[in-house]
């Protein structure tokens, strides 16, 4: 089944404790992206990647890091989480060009205390 | 700069009645337009898209959307609502000359269908 898999789905952590949210896709998509969803703000893009070893900032990159060492994986790293990073996070993938339809993961709900 | 607006935070409709979820956009040139749906505890799922051609686009679960270039709108519609249509709906837009990274999402509209 074609899918984007995120882990963990739920996480409660404390300020300053480094964490990684993994994202993996099995559709050989070049493009991958991370979004955060907050009430009233819709989806805001954090980072994206157009291909292996190619990453770039989205609209709200502060406090986050990403890497793209393999085509299928695009982990989101919070080096020192803060309470304002409490949010629902989505990973998505899609074709690099054309009328791209994105496939989303099920989401990761992160709470930073 | 491109943008997309969903003017209603919530839409309430009785089951069996027609529904409309509004979306307006701003983008240079002819846009790519999308609707996605998010059910509770799930990721966004693709519903339909407009690229070119017929202004009325049909998608999954009986939904359709009408592209109106003069009004820069792409409203989502369904002739007869079901309780199971209750979900959060997102409109999205992209300039066809930009890359996948430039897909912009609206703030979402929560659709509530009462029995």
Interface residues (C-beta under 8 A of the other chain):
Chain A: X4 X31 X33 X35 X40 X41 X42 X43 X45 X48 X50 X56 X58 X90 X92 X94 X95 X96 X97 X99 X100 X101 X102 X103 X104 X105 X106 X107
Chain B: X9 X32 X34 X36 X41 X42 X43 X44 X45 X46 X49 X51 X90 X94 X96 X99 X100 X101 X103 X105 X106 X107 X108
